[in-house]
């Protein structure tokens, strides 16, 4: 058959011309097979030079959610045409996904962000100056069961297909769901489960803006050099382009496919002529390698010229009968010192004749022996708190089992956890021993002098002590660990106030998060500008990456709020109390929440995170007096049962307060030198004097009326109080 190659070239030229003006497009998505679903991310291609890519942003809409605007905005970087860019999902960490990109795909992740998740049924959207210009998946549609579903799989843009704001599945190749199942480590990597090595079938970095007109054949599965779990049959998937496969003499048919199968180094066996591109099933046995070769031939059974063929070699592993189940870490004690913890690892499928070697780089291995016990529990005991343990379980020559697991140290500290940020002013919060960073940003959350006032009257709630933290815009996301919980209710409370809502978009952003121990976000606290007065703000909650459940009350920047946030494992409800009635503090049960929302199911909770999202989502925020516990009582202390500022300086008093004549007096029981400072609600110092003696009157006539923070330092003792100047 004679092809109309001129028409084909014209079509290719059309697509090439169409790409001009479309400087950036999405070329691939992957929901990887490695632990954690890694590598998980997006590939983009730079069509034309870009001087400043910050005009672009990405959004991942979950389970058919509507488009809400970019969640990730690129920094002001420049790129040249032909460059591939990789955006990875951090999932609460910074190294695992980056390592997976390198290990499984052989590329370095360019950017990482916690919101850029891809779970196979989500839609990925590319924005330019706030306008949708490209997408993978139909916006507003849950991809489950669609042609573009790629859970545990991938999607890749066909060569020559240009940017398209209206998604067309025909412009893409999708692996289908679960296509990457059956392997849990990359070729050449360390195995982390029951399956051996496998190489990537994601066509990373192969997109071309110009569609090829040459005949081609490819074997997409099994991947070359893959090791497949023990089985008796394997499906071979083939794809052909620019060549029509069919029966000899059929209308429009260019030819068919000759193919062979070779077992180990045995003689190659020719297979029946192939007149279609359907999958082929071959019979296999464990412990052997197979090479499949397919070649395009014309209607006379001669190889086309130039020759076009594809091969794949794969190995069928020996079976792995041993299955690893739930891993549980338990503290031996809960103290402020370094405790020890134990770990249990459930298993089934033991006592099958295979021998297993179990090693741990810390602690003592014991418990049931899978060499002689069908099912049971392996134990690792006596591990020091703060030490993560590398555990391996390796089978002998009759087994492909090769497990690597990290046993993560729990936080062995009794509830409630109380964080007053009593660290040196000017230091990074992530430098504190009990905090860690979950991103590589250099914009850290800073410790600053405390200026948040007590929003309650004296005797209702303890005055803040120590310092506080302050943050704004995008940057590092520090997290504090706590004893992992999977039942009951986890509560957290804190004082916070935004100081300026300028530049924050209408949907706002979340800044405080309860996370699973593995990092997945489960309860988020939001702020957004008020719809009628954008200088003020509303508070909301959500379990996902968008919040519609906002309290209608309007708050003023600089005025402190007392927040209690909770997750109830029994109901999956997320609750928040905003400036709760102080008469309920230390009660046996919580009062009615200000807001309640049913969020996504949490397997556990083990982290509290401060989120620095972006300049348009995270306003400048002051944050203080964090508490985490498992009861309402633990996170809502009363003055009488907590260490309070007034008790730190003997005989302390300030009067009158409110200040009615621009004069007030500070008194103590000691003549020791005292430093008196006044800060406005933005944290700026507006007054400072020192005195000795037991009392002194101060003139603040130069200070405008309003709410201020009074800070008095006497030696090593500190008192902070709200000061109202009329």
N, C-alpha and C positions, 0 to 999 in steps of 0.2 A: 504494500500500500504506500502511496506517495503522500507525504505530509505537506501541509501548507505552511512552510517554515517562515515565509514572509509575514503571514498573518500572526503567527505566534510571536515573532520578534516585535511586531507592532504592539501587541498586547503587553509584552514585557516592557517595552519602551514607555507605554502609557502609565504603567504602575510606577516606573522609575521617575517619570516627570511628576506624577501625583505626589511623590514623597517630598518634593521641594516645598518648603514652607512648613513642613511637619518635622520639626527639629528633633523630637524625642518621641519614642513609642515603646509600649510594653511588648517584649518578645517572648517571655517565658514566665511560668509560675511553677513552683514545685512544693509539694508536701512530702518531705523525704522519709526514708525508712529507718534512719538511725534513731537512737534513743531520744525521746522528747519530740519526735516528729521532724528532726533536723535532717538535712538542711531545709529550712522553711523560708521561702522568700520569693523575690521577683527579679527577673532580668529585664533590663531596658537597653535600647540601642539608640545611640546618637546619630541621627541621619545627617544633619548639617552642624557646623560649628555652633556652640552655644557659649556666649560670653558670660552669662550669669544664669545658672540653672535654678536659682531660688524662686523664679516665677512659676516653677512647677511644684506640684504636691501630689501625694498619693493617699488613697483611702481604701480601707478594707471593710466592706459592709457585711455584716454577719447575718446568716440565715434569712436572707431576703429583705433586709432592712433597706430603707430608702437612702439615697445619697444625701449626706449631711455636710460635705465639705472635707477638704484635705485634713487628714490626721497627722501626716508626716510631710513637712516642708523641707526641700533640699536647702543646704547652705549655699552661700554665694560663691559657688565654684564654677570654673570654666572647663569646657570639654571640647575636644576636636571630633570631627566626623569619623565614624567607624568604631567608636569606643563603646564597649559594653559596661553597664553599671549594674551592680548587684546590691539590692536592699534586703537585709535579713531581719527576721523577727527574733527579738532577744528572749522572749518568754521569761522575763525576770532575770536573766543572766546575760553575760557579755562575752563569754568565751566558747561555750558549747556549740552554738550555731555557727560562729565564725570558724571554729575548727572543723565543723561538718562541711562547710562550703569548700574548705581546702582539701579535706580528706576524700569527700565523695564526688565533688564536682571538679576539683583541681583548679579552683579560682579563689581569689581573695574577696571577701565581702567588702563592699565599698562603704555602705552605711548600715547601721542597725537601729531599730526602733521597736519598742514594745507593742505598738498598736498594729504593725504591719504583719498581721497573721494571715495565713491562707490555709483553710481546712477543707478544701475540695468543693464545698458548696457555697463559698463566699465569692463576692464580686470584687475585683480589684479595679479601681478607677484612677485614671491619670487626669489631673487638673492643670490647666495653664491659665494663670491670672484668675483663678477661681472658677473657670469654665471647664466642663467635662470635654476632653478631647480624645480620650481613648479608654477602653475598658476590656476586661476579660470576664465574661459572664454577664448575664442580663441584670441590669440595675433594678432592684426591687423584687427579684425572683430568687427563691431558695433553689440552689443548684442541684439538690439531691434528686437523683433520677433523671436528670437532663443529659443531653448529649455532651455538655461541657463539665459534668461532674468529674472531679479528679482527686477525691479523697485518697490519701496515701498513693498519689500519682502525680502527674504533671500535664501541662499544656504548653504547646510551642507554636508560635506564629509561623505560617507558611511563608517561604521566600516570596518576595515581591508584594506581599500584602501590606498595605499602608495603614497608618493611624485611622481609627474608626471609632467615633463617639457612640455609634449604634452598633452594639456587638453583633457579629455574624460568626456563628460556630464553624461555618464552611471555610473561614479564613484561617482556621487553627487546626492543629493536630493534637488530640487529647488521648492520653494513655488509657482513660477509663479508671474507675475506682479500684483501689487495692492492687494496682499494677506493680507497685514497689514492695508489696508484702513478700515475705519469704527470705528477706535478708535484713540484717540489723547492724552491719558494719561494711565499710567501703573496702574495695580491693586493696590489700596491703595494710589494712588497719587492724586494730585489736577487736576481736569479737566481743559482743556484749550480750549474748543470749544463746538461743538454741541453734541458730543458723550460722553458717560459715560465711566467708567473704563473698561480696558481690560487687560488680562494677556498675557505674551509672549508665542508665539508658536515656537520661535526659540530654537532649542535643545541645548542651551548653555552648554558647558563643558561636553558633553556626548560622544564625540568621543572615540573609542577604537581601538588600533592598530591591534587587533585581531578580525576578523569577528565572530559573534555569529552564532551557528548552531541551536539554539532553536527556535521553532515557536514563533511568536509574532504578536500582533495586536495593532494598535494605531489609535486614532482619532486625526487627525491633525487640524481639523476645524469643529465647533467652538472650540476655546481654552477653557480649563477648567476655570470656574469662570468668563468667559467673559461676558460683557454686550454689546449687539448688538443694533444698532440703530433700531428704530421702523420699522417693516416690517411684511409681511404676510407669508413669507416662508424663511426657512433657509436650506442651503445645508450642509450636514454632509459628511466629507471626511475621508475615512478609508484607512489604509495601512497594508498589511500583509507581513510577511517575513518568509521564511523557512516552508511554508505551502501553498499547492496549493488548491485554492478555485474553486469549480465548481459544476456542476450538479451531483447528486448521481449516482454512477456507471460510471462516465466519466473516460476516460483513464488518469491515473496519478493523479486523484483527491484525495486529502487527506480528504476533508470534505467541510463544508460550514459555514455560520455565522448565529447564532441566535441573534436577537436584539430587544430591547424594548425602548419605550419612556414613560417617566413619566412627567406629567404637575403638577408643584407645589408639593403638597403632595397627589394628586389624585392617584388612583390605576394605577399600571404599565400596559401599553398596549403592548402586543406582536405584532410585526410587521411581515409581510410576510417573509418567509425564504429567505436568501440572498445567491445567488450562484455566486456572482462576487464581485469585489472590487470597483465598480463604486460608485460615490457620490449618496447619498439618499437625497431627498427633503422632509422636513416635514412642515406641516402647523402650524403656530404660531400666537399668538395675543399679542399685546403690553401690557406690565405690568405684564407678567408672566415669570416663570422660568421653564426650561425643563432639564431633565436628560436623556441622551442617553447612553445605555449600549450595547456593542457588545461582543460576545463570540464565540470562535472557537469550532466547534463540528465535530465529525467524520461522516462518511457516514451513521451511524446508529442513528444519531441525539443525540449522547451522548457527553457531554463535554470531550475534550481530557484531558489526565492526564500527568503532572499536568495541572490544569485548566489554561486557558489563556483568559483574557478578558480585556476590556478597557471601561472607562466611561468618559463622559464629561458633566458638568452642566453649563448652560448658561442662561442669563436673557435677555429678549427682552424689551428694555427700552420704556417708553412712548415717543411719538413723540416730536421733538423739531422743531417747525415751524419758530422760529426766527433765521434769518441768519445775521451774522455780516459781513460787507463789508469793504471798505477801511477806514483805520485809518490815519488821517493827523494831524501832529503837526505844528503849526505856531507861530512864535515869534511875540510878541506884539511890540517889538522894537529891534533894532540892535545897541547895545552900548558896551563899554568896561566893564561896570558894570554888576550887576546881573539883568537881565530882567525877564519878565514873558512870558509864552506861553499858548496857547489854543490848545485843541485837539478836532477833530470831528470824530465821529464813525458812519459810514453809516450802516443802517439796513433795512431789508425787512422781511416780514412774521409776522408783528405785528398785534394786534387787532384780535386775534383768540379765545379769551376767557381765555387764560392763563394769569396769573399775574406774572410780573417780578420785582425783586428787584435789583436796580443798586446802587453800592457803589464804591467810590474812596477814597484812603487814603490821597489824597491831592487835592486841588482845589475844585471847585463847580460844581456839576452835574446839567445839564439842557438840553435844547433842546427839541426834540420831545419825546413823551412818547410811547413806544412800546405796552403798555397795551391798548391804545386807538387809536393808529395811525398805519395804515398798513405798511408804509415805511417812512423813514425820517432820521434824523441825531441827535444822542445823542452828547452833548457837555460836556467837562470838561474845565473850564476856571480858569484863575488866578493862574496858577502853576508857581512856581519859577524856573528859569533856573537852570539846574543842578540836578533837582529833578525828578526821574522817578516815575511814579504813578502806583499802583496796582489797576486795575479796575476789578470788578466782575459783572456779570449779571446772576442771578439765577432764574429759573422758579419755579412755585409752584408744587403741587403734580400731576397736570395734564400734566406737561412738564418735559422732561429730560434735558432741556437747562441748562448748567452750564459753563459759559464762564469765563476764567481768562485771562486778557490781561495786558501786561506791556506797558504803554505809555512812550516812551523814550523821554527825553528832547532833543530838537534840540540845536545846538550851535548858540546862538543869537549874533553873531559878524559880523560886516559888512566886505564885501570883499574890498580890498584884505587882506587876513591873511598874516602877515609878521612875520617870525620866524628867529631871528638872533642868537639864542642859547646863549643869554646873561645871562647864569647861572654860578654858581660857578664851577671852574675847579675841576674835580674829582668826581662830583656828577653824579647820574644816570639820564638819560633823562626822565625816567618814574616818577621821583620825581617831575618834573615840573607840575604845576597845569593843564596845557592844554594838557598834554600827558598822555596816559595810556598804559599799557602793554596788549598784546593779547596772551601771553604765560607765563608759570610758570618758565621759565628758570632763573637761577641766573646770567647768563652771560648777563649783561645789556649793552645797548648803553651808552657810556661815554661822558661827556662834557670835552673837552680838549682845550688848548690854540689854538687860530685860527692861522693857517699857510697857508691856501689856498689863493693864490694870485688872484688879479683881472685879468682875462684873456683878458680884453679889455684895450684900451688906456685911459688915463685920460680924463674925460669929456664924455665918452661913456656909462659907467655903474658905479654905486656907488661902492666904495671900501667896502669890507666886514667889518662889525662892530661886537662887542661882541666876543663870542668864537665860537667854532664849535663842532661837534660830530664826534666820530671815532668808528668804529666797524669792526669785522671780524669774519668769521666762523659761527657756529651755536649759537643760543641764543635767547634772548627775542626779540620780534617784537613790538616796540613802535608805537603807532598810534596817530595822532592828528585829532580831529573831526572838521568838518566845516559845514556850513549851507547846509542841504541836497538839492541837485539839481536833477531834473528829466527832464530837457529840456535845450536847448541851448548847450553851450560848457563849460566844466570845464578845466581850465588850471592850471598847477603847474610849477614852475621854481626853480632851485637850482644850486649851484656850487658843483662839486664833483670831486674826483680823487682817483682811486686805487693807492696804494703805492707799491704793490708787487704782481705779478701774479703767484708766485711760488706755485705749488701744486694744481692749479685750473684745473679742467677737461676741456676737449675740448668743451663741450657744455655750460660751464659756469653756471651762475645762475642769478636770478633777485634780486634786492635789493631795488627798489622803486616801490610802488604800489598805484594806485588809487582804492579804494574799495567802494562797496555799503555800505550804512549805517549799514546793517546787517552783514557786514564783507566779502562778496564774492568778490574775486579778479577780477578786470575787465580790468586794464591796467598795464602792468609790464615793467620795464626797466631792461635790461640785460647787463652784461659784460661777455666776454669770452676771452681767450688767442688768439692772432692772429695766424692763421694757419702756417705762415712762420716764425714768430718770437714770441715764446711763452712768452717772457719777456714783450711784449706789448699787447695791448688789442683792441677789437672792441666793439661797442655799438649797441644793438638791442632792439626791442620791441615785445610784444605779448599780446594777450588777454587771452591765455591759459597757460598751465604749460610747454610748450616748445616754443622755439623761433627759427625761421628760417629766420626772417627778420632782418638782420644785415647790418649796414653801413660798406662798405668795407674800409673806412679810418682807418689807424692804429694810435693809440694813445699811448703815453709814460706815464707809471706810474709817478705820482708826478706832472704832468702838468695839471692844472685845466681845466675842461670842464664846460661850461654854458649850462644847459639842460632846454628846455621847453617841457613838455609833456601835451597832451590834449586828452579828450574824447568828441566826437561830438554825442549828442543824436539823431540828425536828420539822420545821416548816419551810426551810430555805428562805425565810424572810430576812430582808435587810431593813434595819430600823435606824432612825436618827432622832435624837432629842436635841432641840436647840434652846439653850437657856432654860433648862428644865426648872420646875418649881423646887427651890432649895429645901422645902420641907420634906421632899421625898428622898433627900440624900441619906445614904447609908440604910435605906429601907431594905427589907428582905426581898422585895420584888420591885420591878420597874413600873413606873406609871405608864399611861398611854403615850405612845410615841408621837412626835410631831409629824413624821413621815414614815410610811411603811411601803416596801416594794418587794415582790418575790423575784429573786435573782436566780442566776444559774446555780446548779447544785455544786457545792464545794465538797471535795473529798476530805479535806482537812483545812485548817488554818494554822499558820506558823510564822507569819511575817507581818509587820506594819511598815508601810513605805510612804515616804514623802516624794511626791511626783513633781518634777519640773518639766512641763510639757513643751511650751513654746511661748514666744512673746505675745501671741494673740490669744492664748488660752490660760496662761498662768500669771495673774497679777502679782505685784509685790505683796508678800504675805509674811506677817510675824506669827510665830508659832511657839507655844510654851506648855508646860505642865502636862506631859503625856503620861497616861496611865493605861495599862492593859490588864484585864482580868477575866474571870469567868462568872462574875456576879455583878449586879448593879451596885451593890454595896462597896465592892472593891474599887470602883472607878469614880465614886461620888463621895469623897470624904467631907466630913464636917470639920470646922475649925477646932473643935474640942478634941478631936482624935488624930490630928495631924500636926506636924511641925509647921508653925506659922511665923511670919515675919515679925509680928509684934513681940513674940517671946524671945527673939534673938537679941534685942537690945533692952536691957532692964529699964523699966520705968518709961518706956517710949510713949510719947503722946504728940499729936499734932492738932492744933486748934486755932481758930475755928475752921471747920471743914464741912461745908463749903466756905471758901474765903469770901467774906462780904465787903470788906473795905480795903482790899489789895494788900492786906497784912495778915500773916499767920505766924504762929509760934511753934517751935520744935523743942520738946523737953525730954530729958533722959535722967537716969539716976546717977550718972557718972560725969565727972569733969573732963574725961578723955576727949582729945581732939575729935571733932565730928565734921564730916563733909556732907553738905546738903546740895543736891542737884535736882532740877526740874526738867522733864522732857515732855515734848508734845507727843501726840499720838502717833506721829510718823517716826518717832525715835530721835528727833533732833533735840539736842540740849539747848534750853533757853534760859537757864539760870544756874549759877554755881557760887556757893560761899562756904567758908569754913568757920567753926567757932569752938571755943572751949567753954567750960562751965556746964551747968545743968539745963540751961534754957536760953533761947534767943528768939527775938521777933525779926521777921524778914519782910522787906518791902518788895512787892512784885507789881508795882504800878505800871511798869513798862511791858507787862505781859497781858495779852488780850484775854478776854473772858473765854472760858472753855474748860475742857477736861484734860488734865495733865497727869503725869506720873512723877511722884515724889520719891527720891531715892536717898536714904540716909545711911552713911557708912561710919561705924564707930569701931576702929581697930579692924578685927576680922569679922565683925558682926554687921549684917545688912538688913535694912527694912525697906520694902517698896510699898507704896500706898497710892491709891487714886486720889488726886487732888483736884477739887472743883473750884475754879476761880470765877466768881460772878462779876 
